[in-house]
């Protein structure tokens, strides 16, 4: 296997929008890693639909609303956030930058938000915690082992490192049909220290990585995690009312709406298209996190107005990491915050609560 050489950049990034970041990152992320990060499944139907689906709803501008300097800050449970925008779990930030999750956690912490560490991180939870700082707000995304003894050890590690939520990913029990990985003959070049007890990662295809984790997931797995920790459990990958009921009845205390950024089942609905259905099914019983296709501040606005409590970003932050290290990650988060504030001003909304009470209209 040839040596994998990731970016070592650190400093401000010159960009206007997230499309600029995606294009520029081609020069800093090796081809195989870039294909893995950027691509989606199959014909990219769901991947593309994630972004275009936001256009089905419009924000009618609001005038004479006594609005100036909109406030994007929000208190989520016991956490004060600069904006309701958090870091989605993304495997192996080391594909984008040699410092991996350490720098992305630092950037998110500097911004003042929640960092969600993946089970498939290229860095330990101990190093992620240290990089974010003692007061950092961090969650842990869980790919379960087939061995509950190993699961217990991983849960204990998350507890020991201050994780404030465990996010069970339920929609990736095998690799989606990611053709870019096949064309690039991509195999994983980095270790996965958090899950080293059941897989190494190095030299494996992503399908092999996923299949080494538990595939046959059921409500009993939610019950198992919830019974082994006081940390709230979120179920990630929920796209139907039936799965909301199944998750909450099993003890989940949060619902995460996503289609894995269009990386799993191609031909399914865009995440934004299903968000309202999920929010209605949750009916205020648990917080709702949303991701997939978020590229603009107006996307964040529309997700919040549809009922999401938090909006997570993935690929844009990883591009920022590759192009500018921790500084680049923080810049990306500020980009979304600043665009959100601009949209809030023009929509006539002063606070995030105003956004949540805003009524979107169907596009003509």
C-alpha positions in Angstrom: 0.0 0.0 0.0 1.4 3.4 -1.0 1.8 6.0 1.7 -1.2 8.2 2.3 -0.2 11.8 2.6 -2.9 14.1 4.0 -2.9 17.9 4.3 -0.8 19.7 6.9 -2.3 23.1 6.3 -3.3 25.5 9.0 -4.7 29.0 8.6 -7.4 31.0 7.0 -9.1 29.8 3.9 -10.2 32.0 1.0 -13.7 30.9 -0.1 -17.1 32.4 -0.9 -19.3 29.4 -0.5 -19.1 25.6 0.2 -18.9 24.8 -3.5 -15.5 26.7 -3.5 -14.4 24.5 -0.6 -15.4 21.2 -2.3 -13.5 22.2 -5.5 -10.4 23.4 -3.7 -10.2 20.3 -1.5 -9.4 18.2 -4.6 -5.9 19.7 -4.4 -5.3 18.9 -0.7 -7.0 15.5 -0.2 -5.5 12.4 -2.0 -7.8 11.0 -4.7 -9.0 8.0 -2.8 -9.7 9.9 0.3 -11.4 12.7 -1.6 -13.6 10.2 -3.5 -14.6 8.6 -0.2 -15.5 11.9 1.4 -17.2 13.6 -1.6 -19.1 10.8 -3.3 -22.5 9.4 -2.8 -24.2 6.1 -3.7 -25.2 4.8 -7.1 -26.3 7.4 -9.6 -26.2 10.1 -6.9 -29.9 10.7 -7.1 -30.4 11.0 -3.4 -27.1 12.8 -2.9 -28.2 15.5 -5.4 -31.8 15.5 -4.2 -30.6 16.3 -0.6 -29.4 19.7 -1.8 -32.2 20.6 -4.4 -35.0 19.5 -2.1 -34.6 22.7 0.0 -35.8 24.6 -3.1 -39.3 23.0 -2.7 -39.9 25.4 0.2 -39.4 29.2 0.1 -38.8 31.9 2.7 -41.1 34.8 2.1 -39.2 37.9 3.3 -40.6 39.7 6.3 -40.4 43.6 6.5 -41.2 46.1 9.3 -40.5 43.4 11.9 -38.3 45.5 14.2 -35.3 43.2 13.5 -31.6 44.1 13.8 -28.5 42.0 14.4 -30.3 38.7 14.7 -29.1 36.4 17.4 -28.1 32.9 16.3 -27.2 31.7 19.8 -29.4 29.1 21.4 -29.5 27.0 24.6 -29.9 23.3 23.8 -30.7 21.4 27.0 -27.8 22.5 29.3 -25.5 23.6 26.5 -25.1 27.1 25.2 -24.4 27.2 21.5 -23.2 30.0 19.2 -25.7 28.7 16.7 -27.8 25.5 16.4 -25.3 24.1 14.0 -23.2 21.1 15.1 -20.6 18.7 13.7 -22.0 15.6 12.1 -20.1 12.3 12.7 -17.7 11.7 9.8 -15.3 8.8 9.7 -11.6 9.3 9.7 -10.9 13.0 9.5 -7.3 11.9 9.1 -8.1 11.4 5.4 -8.3 15.1 5.1 -5.7 16.4 7.6 -2.8 14.7 9.4 -4.2 16.0 12.7 -7.6 14.6 12.0 -10.3 14.9 14.6 -8.0 16.7 16.9 -8.1 19.8 14.7 -11.7 19.5 13.8 -12.7 19.1 17.4 -10.6 22.2 18.3 -12.2 24.2 15.5 -15.8 23.3 16.6 -15.0 24.0 20.2 -13.5 27.4 19.3 -16.7 28.2 17.5 -18.8 27.1 20.4 -20.7 24.1 19.3 -21.1 20.3 19.6 -18.6 17.9 18.0 -19.8 14.4 17.3 -17.0 11.9 17.1 -17.4 8.8 14.9 -16.6 5.3 16.1 -14.5 5.1 12.9 -12.4 8.2 13.9 -8.7 8.1 13.1 -8.0 9.5 16.6 -8.8 8.3 20.1 -11.6 9.7 22.2 -9.0 10.8 24.7 -7.2 12.9 22.1 -10.4 14.3 20.8 -11.5 15.3 24.3 -8.1 16.9 25.0 -8.1 18.8 21.7 -11.6 20.2 22.3 -10.7 21.3 25.8 -12.2 20.5 29.2 -15.4 22.5 28.6 -15.9 21.1 25.1 -19.3 19.7 24.3 -18.9 16.3 22.5 -21.1 13.5 21.5 -20.1 10.0 20.4 -21.5 8.2 17.3 -21.7 4.5 17.9 -21.2 1.6 15.4 -21.9 -1.4 17.7 -19.7 -4.4 17.8 -21.3 -7.9 17.4 -19.7 -8.6 20.9 -21.5 -6.9 23.8 -18.4 -7.1 25.9 -16.7 -4.8 23.5 -19.7 -2.6 23.3 -19.6 -2.2 27.1 -15.9 -1.1 26.9 -16.7 1.4 24.2 -19.6 2.9 26.1 -17.4 3.2 29.2 -14.8 5.0 27.1 -17.4 7.5 25.9 -18.6 8.1 29.4 -15.0 8.5 30.7 -14.3 11.1 28.1 -17.4 13.2 28.8 -19.6 12.4 25.9 -23.0 14.0 26.4 -24.9 11.8 24.0 -24.5 8.4 22.3 -25.7 8.4 18.7 -26.5 5.0 17.4 -26.1 5.0 13.6 -28.8 2.6 12.3 -28.7 3.3 8.6 -25.3 2.0 7.7 -25.2 -1.7 8.4 -23.3 -2.1 5.2 -21.6 0.2 2.7 -23.8 1.9 0.1 -23.0 1.5 -3.6 -20.3 4.1 -3.6 -18.9 3.8 -7.1 -16.1 6.3 -6.6 -14.5 4.0 -4.1 -14.7 1.1 -6.6 -13.1 3.2 -9.4 -10.4 4.4 -7.1 -9.8 0.9 -5.6 -10.1 2.7 -2.2 -9.1 0.8 0.9 -8.8 2.4 4.2 -5.3 3.7 4.9 -5.7 4.6 8.5 -6.3 2.8 11.8 -9.5 3.1 13.8 -8.4 3.2 17.4 -11.8 3.6 19.0 -13.0 0.3 17.6 -9.6 -1.5 17.4 -11.1 -4.3 19.6 -13.2 -5.5 16.6 -11.5 -4.0 13.5 -8.3 -2.3 12.4 -9.6 -0.4 9.3 -6.2 -0.4 7.6 -6.3 -2.1 4.2 -10.0 -2.8 4.3 -12.7 -1.7 1.9 -15.4 0.3 3.6 -17.9 -2.5 3.0 -15.6 -4.8 5.1 -15.4 -2.1 7.7 -19.2 -1.8 8.0 -19.7 -5.6 8.0 -17.3 -6.0 10.9 -19.7 -4.0 13.0 -23.1 -5.2 14.0 -25.5 -5.4 11.1 -28.7 -6.9 12.6 -29.9 -3.9 14.6 -33.2 -3.8 16.4 -35.0 -1.9 19.2 -33.2 -4.3 21.6 -29.9 -2.6 20.8 -31.3 0.8 21.8 -32.6 -0.7 25.0 -29.2 -2.3 25.6 -27.3 0.9 25.3 -29.9 2.9 27.3 -29.7 0.2 30.1 -25.9 0.5 30.2 -25.5 4.2 30.5 -27.2 7.3 31.8 -26.0 9.2 28.7 -29.0 9.9 26.4 -29.2 7.7 23.3 -30.0 9.2 19.9 -31.0 7.0 16.9 -29.4 8.3 13.7 -30.8 7.4 10.3 -34.5 7.8 11.0 -36.6 8.5 7.9 -40.2 7.4 8.8 -42.8 7.8 11.4 -42.7 4.1 12.1 -39.0 4.2 13.0 -39.6 7.2 15.2 -42.1 5.2 17.3 -39.8 2.2 17.3 -36.8 4.2 18.5 -38.6 6.2 21.2 -40.5 3.2 22.5 -37.1 1.4 22.9 -35.7 4.3 25.1 -34.1 6.7 22.6 -34.1 10.2 23.9 -33.2 11.9 20.6 -33.9 11.4 16.9 -31.5 12.2 14.1 -32.9 12.6 10.6 -30.4 11.8 7.9 -29.8 9.6 4.9 -26.1 9.5 5.5 -25.5 12.4 3.0 -26.9 10.3 0.1 -24.2 7.7 0.8 -26.4 4.7 1.6 -29.7 3.9 -0.2 -29.8 5.7 -3.6 -33.3 6.5 -4.8 -34.7 7.2 -1.4 -36.1 10.6 -0.3 -34.1 13.6 0.5 -33.6 14.1 4.2 -35.4 17.5 4.1 -38.4 15.9 2.3 -38.9 13.5 5.3 -38.1 16.0 8.1 -41.6 17.3 8.6 -43.0 13.7 8.8 -40.5 12.8 11.5 -41.0 16.0 13.5 -44.7 15.3 13.5 -44.2 11.8 14.7 -41.8 12.9 17.5 -44.4 15.4 18.6 -42.1 17.2 21.0 -41.2 14.1 22.9 -37.4 14.3 22.0 -35.0 16.7 20.3 -34.6 16.3 16.5 -31.2 16.6 14.8 -31.1 17.0 11.0 -28.3 16.6 8.4 -27.8 15.8 4.7 -27.4 18.3 1.9 -26.8 21.3 4.1 -24.7 23.7 2.1 -26.2 27.2 2.9 -27.4 29.2 5.8 -30.9 29.2 4.2 -30.8 25.4 4.4 -30.2 25.7 8.1 -33.0 28.2 8.4 -35.5 25.9 6.5 -34.6 22.9 8.6 -35.1 24.8 11.8 -38.4 26.3 10.6 -39.5 22.7 9.7 -38.9 21.6 13.3 -35.3 20.5 13.7 -33.7 21.5 17.0 -30.1 21.2 15.7 -28.6 21.1 12.2 -25.4 19.1 11.6 -22.9 19.7 8.8 -20.4 17.2 7.5 -18.6 17.4 4.2 -18.1 21.3 4.2 -16.3 21.1 7.6 -14.0 18.3 6.4 -13.1 20.4 3.3 -12.3 23.3 5.7 -10.2 21.0 7.8 -8.1 19.9 4.8 -7.7 23.5 3.5 -7.1 25.3 6.8 -6.9 22.9 9.8 -8.7 23.9 13.0 -8.9 27.5 11.6 -10.6 26.2 8.5 -13.2 24.3 10.4 -14.0 27.2 12.6 -14.3 29.4 9.4 -16.8 26.9 7.9 -19.0 27.1 11.0 -18.9 30.9 11.0 -19.9 30.8 7.3 -23.1 29.0 8.1 -23.7 31.2 11.2 -23.2 34.4 9.2 -25.4 33.2 6.3 -28.1 32.1 8.8 -28.0 35.5 10.4 -28.4 37.2 7.0 -31.4 35.1 6.2 -32.9 35.7 9.6 -32.6 39.5 9.1 -34.3 39.4 5.7 -37.0 37.0 6.9 -37.8 39.3 9.8 -36.7 36.9 12.5 -34.7 38.1 15.5 -34.1 34.9 17.4 -33.9 31.2 16.7 -37.2 30.8 18.4 -38.6 33.2 15.8 -37.1 31.0 13.1 -38.8 27.9 14.6 -42.1 29.7 14.5 -41.6 30.9 10.9 -43.9 29.3 8.3 -42.2 28.3 5.0 -44.3 28.3 1.8 -44.4 25.8 -0.9 -42.5 26.9 -4.0 -44.7 27.9 -6.9 
